Amino acid sequence: MNTEAERQSAQAGDTPDQAGALERAEGLAELILNKLDDDKAQDVVAIDLTGKSSVTDFMIVASGRSQRHVNALADHVTRSLKESGYGNARVEGMPACDWVLIDAGDVIVHIFRPEVREFYNLEKLWNVTSPADAAN
């Protein structure tokens, strides 16, 4: 083992590859969260799904004020991912922009209009009631 982080990871039962993948996912989530914050997304919640889902490590849920704002948020996030070397994310829901899903692999982003977000209430599926709960 070369670094303290690798030693701790090995003690926790993670391989260096798993630890690196988690670091990559955390960096990706941070990039997306910063972009959403820059673009004034509302009620942003990041849910850590590491070990709870085989599909993704993090889910980010955010709201835009209107269809146009949802479209701009999704467009800016996907551009930022590409410019940062994360490749082309898969995007669903862009024509209507009521609910846009961005699949960036280790992170899945849901951007809603507020009334659509309230209707589907994705946070409740993961027992998250507030942004503070999402961090735990």
MIVEX-806457 format. One record per residue (C-alpha): residue number from 1; residue in three letters; x, y, z. Coordinates in pm, whole numbers, plus 32768, in hexadecimal, padded with zeros to 4 digits. Example, Ala and Ser with C-alpha at 12.3 -4.5 7.8 and 13.67 -1.06 7.14 Angstrom:
2
  num  residuo     X     Y     Z
    1      Ala  84CE  7E3E  830C
    2      Ser  8557  7F96  82CA
//
This chain:
136
  num  residuo     X     Y     Z
    1      Met  8000  8000  8000
    2      Asn  808C  8151  7F9D
    3      Thr  7FAB  8253  803E
    4      Glu  7EE8  8278  817E
    5      Ala  7DA4  8285  80B4
    6      Glu  7DF8  8138  800E
    7      Arg  7E44  809C  8162
    8      Gln  7CF9  8117  81F2
    9      Ser  7C42  80A0  80BC
   10      Ala  7CDF  7F47  80D7
   11      Gln  7C7E  7F34  8246
   12      Ala  7B19  7F8B  81E7
   13      Gly  7B18  7E6F  80E9
   14      Asp  7B29  7F4E  7FB6
   15      Thr  7C21  7F0E  7EA0
   16      Pro  7CEC  8033  7E19
   17      Asp  7C0F  8027  7CE1
   18      Gln  7AD2  804C  7DB3
   19      Ala  7B69  816C  7E76
   20      Gly  7BCF  8216  7D2F
   21      Ala  7A75  81E5  7C9C
   22      Leu  79D5  8281  7DCF
   23      Glu  7AC6  83A8  7DBC
   24      Arg  7A6B  83D5  7C4D
   25      Ala  78F7  83C8  7CA1
   26      Glu  7924  84C8  7DB7
   27      Gly  79E4  85B0  7CCD
   28      Leu  78D7  8589  7BC4
   29      Ala  77C4  85D5  7CC1
   30      Glu  7882  8708  7D3C
   31      Leu  78AA  8789  7BD8
   32      Ile  7734  8760  7B97
   33      Leu  76D1  87FD  7CE4
   34      Asn  77B1  892A  7CA2
   35      Lys  7720  8957  7B45
   36      Leu  75BA  8943  7BC7
   37      Asp  7611  8A42  7CD5
   38      Asp  76B3  8B2B  7BD5
   39      Asp  7578  8B19  7B00
   40      Lys  748E  8B5E  7C26
   41      Ala  73E4  8A0A  7C3E
   42      Gln  72F3  89FA  7D61
   43      Asp  72D0  88FE  7E7E
   44      Val  73FD  882F  7E14
   45      Val  741C  86E2  7ECB
   46      Ala  753C  85EC  7EA4
   47      Ile  74F1  848A  7F16
   48      Asp  7613  839C  7F59
   49      Leu  75AA  8247  7ED4
   50      Thr  76FE  81A0  7EFC
   51      Gly  76B9  8039  7F62
   52      Lys  7540  806C  7F42
   53      Ser  7520  8063  7DC7
   54      Ser  75D2  7FA1  7CBA
   55      Val  756B  80A5  7BB9
   56      Thr  761B  81DD  7C3D
   57      Asp  76E1  8266  7D63
   58      Phe  7633  83B7  7D7E
   59      Met  74E3  8446  7D1B
   60      Ile  74B7  85BD  7D03
   61      Val  735C  8657  7CFE
   62      Ala  7327  87C6  7CAA
   63      Ser  7215  88B2  7C39
   64      Gly  720D  89BD  7B2E
   65      Arg  711B  8AE1  7B3C
   66      Ser  7085  8A9D  79E4
   67      Gln  70A6  89B8  78B7
   68      Arg  71A3  8AA8  7823
   69      His  7270  8AA5  7966
   70      Val  7263  8926  7978
   71      Asn  72DB  8919  780E
   72      Ala  73FA  8A0A  7855
   73      Leu  7463  894D  798F
   74      Ala  746A  8801  78D6
   75      Asp  7522  8894  77AD
   76      His  762A  8939  7888
   77      Val  7661  8800  7959
   78      Thr  768F  8724  7824
   79      Arg  777D  881F  7785
   80      Ser  7845  8839  78C6
   81      Leu  7863  86BE  78DA
   82      Lys  78E4  86AB  7776
   83      Glu  79D9  87CD  77A4
   84      Ser  7A5E  872F  78E5
   85      Gly  7AAB  85E6  7839
   86      Tyr  7987  8517  78BB
   87      Gly  7904  84D8  775B
   88      Asn  77A6  84F0  76D4
   89      Ala  769D  84B4  77DC
   90      Arg  7556  8413  7773
   91      Val  7431  8505  778E
   92      Glu  72BA  84C2  7793
   93      Gly  7199  85B7  779F
   94      Met  722F  86E3  76ED
   95      Pro  7111  8733  75FF
   96      Ala  700E  876A  7712
   97      Cys  7100  87D3  7828
   98      Asp  700C  877C  7940
   99      Trp  70FB  8670  79BF
  100      Val  7254  8644  7928
  101      Leu  732A  851A  7987
  102      Ile  74A2  8527  794C
  103      Asp  7556  83DA  796B
  104      Ala  76C5  8424  79A4
  105      Gly  7711  82BF  7A10
  106      Asp  777E  82DC  7B7A
  107      Val  768C  83FE  7BAE
  108      Ile  7525  841D  7B3A
  109      Val  748D  8579  7B35
  110      His  7319  85C6  7B3A
  111      Ile  72B4  872D  7AEA
  112      Phe  7143  877E  7B17
  113      Arg  7050  889B  7B02
  114      Pro  6FE0  88CB  7C70
  115      Glu  6E7D  8845  7C46
  116      Val  6EF8  870F  7B8C
  117      Arg  6FFE  86CF  7C98
  118      Glu  6EF5  86EA  7DA6
  119      Phe  6E17  85F2  7CEC
  120      Tyr  6F24  84E5  7CC0
  121      Asn  6FD6  8527  7E0C
  122      Leu  710D  8458  7DBC
  123      Glu  71B4  84B5  7F04
  124      Lys  70A7  83F6  7FC0
  125      Leu  7107  82B5  7F08
  126      Trp  725C  82CB  7FAE
  127      Asn  71CF  8343  80FE
  128      Val  7263  849D  80D8
  129      Thr  718D  85B6  815F
  130      Ser  7284  86D5  815A
  131      Pro  73D8  872F  80C4
  132      Ala  7479  86E5  8217
  133      Asp  73F0  8580  820F
  134      Ala  7486  8547  80B7
  135      Ala  75E7  8575  813C
  136      Asn  75BA  8459  8237
//
